[in-house]
């Protein structure tokens, strides 16, 4: 017997999502480190005002 279980994807409205200011994250600079579990990422604000997240 095979049982199929479907997972529901919970989507929150935009007004319930947390908002972080990139300037606050970088403390006015252009780089910040972001940690997710044991991985470290770099958030960079470019001269053109775009965000780049790299591992």
GROMACS elastic network, one bead per residue, 0.5 to 0.9 nm:
[ bonds ]
;  ai    aj funct       b0    kb
   12    15     6  0.80798   500
   12    16     6  0.62216   500
   12    17     6  0.69207   500
   13    16     6  0.55420   500
   13    17     6  0.69968   500
   14    17     6  0.53387   500
   14    18     6  0.85710   500
   15    18     6  0.80771   500
   20    23     6  0.87687   500
   20    24     6  0.75192   500
   20    25     6  0.73573   500
   21    24     6  0.52354   500
   21    25     6  0.63742   500
   21    26     6  0.88403   500
   22    26     6  0.61997   500
   22    27     6  0.83865   500
   22    28     6  0.85594   500
   22    30     6  0.86829   500
   22    32     6  0.87495   500
   22    43     6  0.86246   500
   22    45     6  0.78493   500
   22    51     6  0.84026   500
   23    26     6  0.51992   500
   23    27     6  0.58699   500
   23    28     6  0.50927   500
   23    29     6  0.69882   500
   23    30     6  0.76407   500
   23    45     6  0.85431   500
   24    28     6  0.63501   500
   24    29     6  0.88072   500
   25    28     6  0.78684   500
   25    29     6  0.87522   500
   25    31     6  0.83117   500
   25    32     6  0.62965   500
   25    33     6  0.86541   500
   25    43     6  0.88006   500
   26    29     6  0.51248   500
   26    30     6  0.58309   500
   26    31     6  0.53534   500
   26    33     6  0.82984   500
   26    43     6  0.81290   500
   26    44     6  0.83597   500
   26    45     6  0.85621   500
   27    30     6  0.82160   500
   27    31     6  0.85295   500
   27    32     6  0.81044   500
   28    31     6  0.88367   500
   29    32     6  0.81047   500
   29    45     6  0.82802   500
   30    43     6  0.80092   500
   30    44     6  0.55560   500
   30    46     6  0.72255   500
   30    47     6  0.87963   500
   31    42     6  0.68326   500
   31    43     6  0.56031   500
   31    45     6  0.65599   500
   32    41     6  0.83569   500
   32    42     6  0.57731   500
   32    43     6  0.50999   500
   32    44     6  0.66962   500
   32    45     6  0.89920   500
   33    40     6  0.66739   500
   33    41     6  0.56502   500
   33    43     6  0.61543   500
   33    44     6  0.89500   500
   34    39     6  0.84335   500
   34    40     6  0.58459   500
   34    41     6  0.50575   500
   34    42     6  0.61503   500
   34    43     6  0.70121   500
   35    38     6  0.69597   500
   35    39     6  0.57664   500
   35    41     6  0.61615   500
   35    42     6  0.87928   500
   36    39     6  0.52665   500
   36    40     6  0.64464   500
   36    41     6  0.78458   500
   37    40     6  0.82069   500
   39    55     6  0.77247   500
   40    54     6  0.89109   500
   40    55     6  0.64430   500
   41    53     6  0.66558   500
   41    54     6  0.55363   500
   42    52     6  0.79580   500
   42    53     6  0.56224   500
   42    54     6  0.52766   500
   42    55     6  0.63275   500
   43    51     6  0.68626   500
   43    52     6  0.57478   500
   43    54     6  0.66622   500
   44    50     6  0.81563   500
   44    51     6  0.56906   500
   44    52     6  0.51366   500
   44    53     6  0.64276   500
   44    54     6  0.82756   500
   45    48     6  0.80100   500
   45    49     6  0.59219   500
   45    50     6  0.56501   500
   45    52     6  0.65572   500
   46    49     6  0.51726   500
   46    50     6  0.52831   500
   46    51     6  0.63437   500
   46    52     6  0.74953   500
   47    50     6  0.74543   500
